[in-house]
Amino acid sequence: MTEQKKRTFNIWKRRFFILLALNIVGFLLINLLIFWPTSFEERRIVRELDGQDSSEFIVRTTKKNLNELVNAYIDKFLHGTNHKYSISLDKDVHLIGELPVFSTTVPLSVHLEPIVQDNGDVILQQKSISIGLLQLPNKKIMEYIKKYLTMPKWVSVHPKREEIYVAVSEMDIKSNFQVSVEHFDLDANNLSFKIYVPYETLGIEMIQQ
């Protein structure tokens, strides 16, 4: 083989491998887009948060996953106390626990309707409520809940309005992230949250234009 033919052969060989590599990359990208899981979706939007540059992520989850996360948080929060309660997410928010009454404890059951607020917090509006076999007004039971049931400081009970206010946006998160609720549709299993990540938390300094 002459030198000229050898050079021509090497050029075509190199082009062939480049084309092959491009086809492989394209195939992998197409498969990634087709089979990327839809149960967890992220959407990133750069925004200003309290004068500080940050990114916003939309995280979608399921009732099952959120239920496990909430109860894991409650278990840790109640560790070392005598309080017992849990949350069950189904067609509504079901609070199940025990309340101290007359030197004993009685079972508590509260069904609540979640209502998302414009600021990303949630109001849990009471639908039905019972405390053992005791016949007590709903407001009275809510007063017992407020007085005897230990809750995080960003959760407040309002007996007169028969509701529980969950200030998700005020949760104390060690990572300095901020969370708010976007959708909370239990019937459609459509649960999504906004997570704000300040660049400063990641050690990123934005250059002012």
N, C-alpha and C positions, 0 to 999 in steps of 0.2 A: 504494500500500500504506500502510495506516494505521500509526501509530507502535506501537500494540499488536501488530498482526500482524507488524511488522518485528522486535519484541523476541521474540515467540514463535518466529519463523523462525530467528533467531540462536541461541536456546536449543537448538532441535532440531538445528541445524547443528553446534553445539559438541558436543552429546551424540553425534551421528553420528560425528564425527572421534575422539572419545574411545573409543567402542566399536570403531572401525576400528583404532585404535592398539593397544588391548588384544588384539584378535584377531591382529594381526601379531606382537606380543610372544609371545603364547601359541603361535602356529605355530612361531616361531623356537626357543622353549624345547623344544617337543616334538621338533623335528628334531635339536636339539643332544643330547638324551637318547638318541635312537634311533641317531644316527650317531657318537656319541663313541667314539673308538678304544678297543678292549679290550686291545690289546697293551701298553699302558702305563697302569697303574692306580695311583691315589694314594689313601690313606686316612689322614686326619689324626687323631691322638689326642693330647690334651694330657696330659702326664705330668710327674712329677718325676724329674730325672736328677742324681744327686749333689747334691741340695739346690738345684738350679737349674731354674727353669721352662723347659720346652722343648716342642717339638712333634715328634711321631713320624710319619714318612711311610712307607708301604709301597709300594715301587717294584717292579713286575714287568717282566721283560725276557725275551729269548730267548737261546738258546745262541749264535746268530750274533752278536748285539749284544754279549753279554758276552765272547765270544771275541775280538772286535775290540778291545774296551776293555782286556782283560787283556794282550794282546800289544802294544798301543800302550804300556802302562805298562812292560812288560818291555823293549821297545826303548829307551825313554827311560832306564830304570834301568841297562841294560847299555852305554849309549853311552859310548865312550871306553875300554871294556875289551876284552879278547880273548875274552870268554865269549860263547857262542851257545846259546840255547835258546828254545823257544816252547811254547805250550800249545794243544792242540786239544781242544775239547769236543764229544764225540759221544755214544756210549753210556757213556763214562767220561771221566775226565780223563787226557789223553795228554800226557806231558812228553817233548819231543823236543829233543835237543841234542848237544853234544860234550863229552867229558871228556879231559883230558890224561893220557896213560898212556905211560910209557917214551919220553919226549921227542917224542911225537906226540899226535894226537888221534884218538879213536875215537867212532863214533856211539853215542848213548845213547837208549834208548827205555824209558819207564816208564808202565805203565797203572795208574791209581789210582782207587779207589772213594771218592767224597766222602761223609762222614758228618757231618751238622750237629750241633753241640753245643748244649746248653741256653743257653749264653751267647752264641750267635750266631757262634762260630768254626767252623772246618771241619777235620776230620781227613781227610787223603788217605791211605787205606789201600792199600798196594801190592798189586796183583793179579798183575802180571807185570813182569819187568825184564830187560833185556839190555844189554850193552856190547860192541858189535861182535860178533866171533866168539869172544871170550874166554869161557871157561867158569869163571865165578866165582860163589861163593855170593851170594845176594841181599843178605845183610847187608854183605858186603864191598863190593858195588857202592854200597849206600846210604852206606857210610863214605866212598867216593870222592866221592859227590855232596855230602856234608856238608863235606868238606875242600876240594874244588876248584870247586864250583859256587857262584858268588856269588849270594846271594838277599837280599831285603829283610830287615831286622832283625825284622820281625813274622812271618817264615816260618822255621820250625826243622825240621831233619831229625833223626829218631830212628832210627838204624840197627837197634838191638836190637828195636824194636817194628815195624820195617819200615813206617814211616809218616812223613808230612810234616804238621806242624801249622801251619795257616794262621790266625794270630790276627787275623782281620778286624777285630775290635773295637779292636785296638791300632794300626790304620793311622794314619799321621801325615798328616792332611788339612789343608791350609792354611786352609780355610774354618772350621775348628774343629768341623765336623760329625762325628758318630760313626756308624759303619756296622756292621751285624751281619747275618748271614744268617738268613732265616726259612725258606725252602724251597730245596732244591737237587736237584730231581728231573729228571735229564737225560733219562730215558726219556720222561717226560710233557712235557718242555720247559717245566717249571714252575719258574722261577727267580724268587725274590723276596728283597728286602733291606729291612731297616729302616734308615731314616736319621733320626737324632736331630739336631734343629736347636735349639740353645740360643737363647733369646730375646736373651740378652746379645750374641750374635754379630751380631744384626741391629740392635743398639742400642736394644732394647725393654726397658724396665724395668717389671717387674710390680709392681702395687700390692698389698701385703699386706692381707688382709682382717682 
